[in-house]
Structures are given as C-alpha cells and as structure tokens.
Amino acid sequence: MDLSNWEKRSKEQQKAYKRMLEKGNKNKILKALPDLHEEAFEQVDCLSCANCCKNYSPRFKNPDIKRIAKRLGMKEGDLVARYLKLDSDNDYVLQQSPCPFLAADNTCDIYEDRPSDCRRYPYTDEDVVIKRVPLTLKNATVCPATFIVLEKLLELEGG
C-alpha cells in the first residue's frame, strides 16, 4: 500500500471509517483484524515512525507504575511526581510529549516494562477497533498501521 500522504488521506477518510466501524459487519471486521494487523506491520517499521510515542500518552495503570518504578530504581510516588499527571478521566498519563522514555533512535528505554497500553497499541488486532470508534479514528491519524488496517477493512466492506 502506498503510504505517501497517509496522514492526509486518513483525515479525509474519517467519515467513511466511522460509518464502516459503526454500521459494518462486526463479525466480518473482527475476523479480518488479526490478518490485517499482521499485514500492516509487515509494511510499517515502528522505529522509523514512533508517532505514538511522540504525540500520545498511554495510560499508566498501577501495575505499570510498580513495574516501571522498580526497573528505574525509583519509588512509585517519585515516578508519578516526575513523569505523570492525572487526566480528565482520572488516569495517569505522561506530563509531556514526546515520551521521556523515547530514545533518540526511537527505541524505548523501558521497552520490556512499558505500559500495557503501549504493548497493545494501536489495538488493530483487538475488538477495541469497533468498541472504541473515536480512539480508532484518532489512531488512524497517528499510526500508519491503523490507516492500513482501516483502508483494507473499507475494501472488504466494499467501500
């Protein structure tokens, strides 16, 4: 798939994606996701992109905070005070963008202990794609893999 101008094309397709995710055949979509996810990540090199780490914050749940604090040799309260804040949903998120754990080469300094949201992002192999449509639409403008998956789903749906 041609990924030139994918961000622009993704913004232009938002209504079509929304209609498909809300009104399309849910079983057909869910069945297609694992293969489409694999295909997308054969085309996208996360280390050459890192848009998610540069523009987004995952939620940091308590197990994530414990694990990351331990890895960094910090107290959990110190990790929270230094890197996190509560958002409007009362979730811990990063205080800043890009992620402070993103290295210059787009690798992650805490990769083995990263938050579960980071492990799962962009959720293109999960039912999150149709259960949280606003999140999927936002991800399509940040992540080229999400764009690819949604474009392929549109083709499957005949749109």
C-alpha positions as CSV (number, residue, x, y, z in Angstrom):
1,M,0.0,0.0,0.0
2,D,1.2,3.5,-0.9
3,L,1.9,5.3,2.4
4,S,2.8,8.7,0.9
5,N,0.4,11.3,2.4
6,W,-1.2,8.7,4.6
7,E,-2.0,11.3,7.3
8,K,-3.8,13.5,4.9
9,R,-5.7,10.5,3.4
10,S,-6.6,9.3,6.8
11,K,-8.1,12.6,7.8
12,E,-10.1,12.7,4.5
13,Q,-11.4,9.2,5.2
14,Q,-12.6,9.7,8.8
15,K,-16.3,9.7,7.9
16,A,-16.0,6.6,5.8
17,Y,-14.1,4.8,8.6
18,K,-16.6,5.9,11.2
19,R,-19.5,4.7,9.1
20,M,-17.8,1.3,8.4
21,L,-16.9,0.7,12.1
22,E,-20.3,1.7,13.4
23,K,-22.5,0.1,10.6
24,G,-20.3,-2.5,9.0
25,N,-20.5,-6.3,9.6
26,K,-18.9,-6.5,13.1
27,N,-18.2,-10.3,12.8
28,K,-16.5,-9.8,9.4
29,I,-14.4,-7.0,10.7
30,L,-13.3,-8.9,13.9
31,K,-12.5,-12.0,11.8
32,A,-10.3,-9.9,9.4
33,L,-8.4,-8.0,12.1
34,P,-5.6,-10.5,13.0
35,D,-4.5,-10.9,9.4
36,L,-4.9,-7.2,8.5
37,H,-2.9,-6.3,11.7
38,E,0.0,-8.7,10.6
39,E,-0.1,-7.3,7.0
40,A,0.0,-3.7,8.3
41,F,3.0,-4.4,10.5
42,E,4.9,-6.0,7.6
43,Q,4.7,-2.6,5.9
44,V,5.3,-0.3,8.9
45,D,8.5,0.0,10.8
46,C,7.6,1.4,14.2
47,L,11.2,2.5,14.8
48,S,11.1,4.8,11.7
49,C,7.8,6.3,12.9
50,A,7.3,6.5,16.7
51,N,4.4,8.9,16.2
52,C,2.6,7.3,19.1
53,C,5.5,7.9,21.4
54,K,6.0,11.5,20.1
55,N,2.3,12.6,20.2
56,Y,0.4,10.4,22.6
57,S,0.4,9.2,26.2
58,P,-0.6,5.8,27.3
59,R,-2.5,5.3,30.5
60,F,-0.2,4.2,33.3
61,K,-2.1,1.7,35.5
62,N,-0.9,0.7,38.9
63,P,0.8,-2.5,37.8
64,D,2.6,-0.4,35.1
65,I,3.7,2.2,37.7
66,K,5.0,-0.5,40.0
67,R,6.9,-2.3,37.3
68,I,8.4,0.8,35.7
69,A,9.4,2.3,39.1
70,K,11.2,-1.0,40.0
71,R,13.0,-1.0,36.7
72,L,14.2,2.6,37.2
73,G,15.1,2.0,40.8
74,M,12.6,4.7,41.9
75,K,9.8,4.9,44.5
76,E,6.4,4.7,42.8
77,G,5.5,8.2,44.2
78,D,8.7,9.6,42.7
79,L,7.9,8.1,39.3
80,V,4.4,9.6,39.4
81,A,5.6,13.0,40.5
82,R,8.4,13.2,37.9
83,Y,6.7,11.8,34.8
84,L,2.9,11.5,35.3
85,K,-0.3,13.6,35.8
86,L,-3.9,12.7,36.2
87,D,-6.0,13.4,33.1
88,S,-9.7,14.3,32.9
89,D,-10.6,10.6,33.1
90,N,-8.6,10.3,36.3
91,D,-6.0,8.1,34.5
92,Y,-2.3,8.6,35.0
93,V,-0.7,9.9,31.7
94,L,2.6,11.5,30.8
95,Q,3.2,15.1,31.8
96,Q,4.9,15.8,28.5
97,S,5.3,14.7,24.8
98,P,7.3,13.1,23.4
99,C,7.5,10.3,25.9
100,P,10.5,10.8,28.2
101,F,11.4,7.1,27.7
102,L,11.7,7.5,23.9
103,A,15.4,7.4,22.9
104,A,16.9,9.4,20.0
105,D,16.8,6.3,17.8
106,N,13.0,5.8,18.5
107,T,13.6,2.8,20.8
108,C,12.1,2.7,24.2
109,D,14.3,2.9,27.3
110,I,11.7,0.8,29.3
111,Y,10.5,-1.4,26.4
112,E,10.4,-4.7,28.4
113,D,8.4,-3.0,31.2
114,R,6.4,-0.5,29.1
115,P,2.7,0.2,30.0
116,S,0.1,-2.3,28.7
117,D,-1.4,0.5,26.5
118,C,2.0,0.7,24.7
119,R,2.2,-3.1,24.3
120,R,-1.3,-3.2,22.8
121,Y,-1.2,-0.1,20.7
122,P,-2.7,0.5,18.1
123,Y,-5.2,-2.2,19.1
124,T,-5.7,-3.2,15.5
125,D,-5.9,-6.9,16.4
126,E,-8.5,-6.4,19.1
127,D,-12.2,-5.6,19.4
128,V,-11.2,-2.2,20.6
129,V,-11.3,-1.2,16.9
130,I,-15.1,-1.4,16.9
131,K,-15.8,-0.9,20.6
132,R,-13.9,2.4,20.9
133,V,-14.5,4.0,17.5
134,P,-13.3,7.6,18.5
135,L,-10.0,6.1,19.7
136,T,-9.6,4.1,16.4
137,L,-10.3,7.2,14.4
138,K,-7.7,9.2,16.3
139,N,-5.2,6.3,16.0
140,A,-5.7,6.3,12.2
141,T,-4.3,9.9,12.1
142,V,-1.3,8.9,14.3
143,C,-0.4,5.4,13.2
144,P,0.2,4.3,9.6
145,A,-0.6,0.7,10.6
146,T,-4.1,1.7,11.8
147,F,-4.6,3.6,8.5
148,I,-3.6,0.5,6.5
149,V,-6.0,-1.7,8.6
150,L,-8.9,0.7,8.1
151,E,-8.2,1.1,4.4
152,K,-8.2,-2.7,4.0
153,L,-11.4,-3.0,6.0
154,L,-13.1,-0.4,3.7
155,E,-12.1,-2.6,0.7
156,L,-13.5,-5.7,2.4
157,E,-16.8,-3.9,3.2
158,G,-17.0,-2.8,-0.4
159,G,-16.4,0.9,0.3
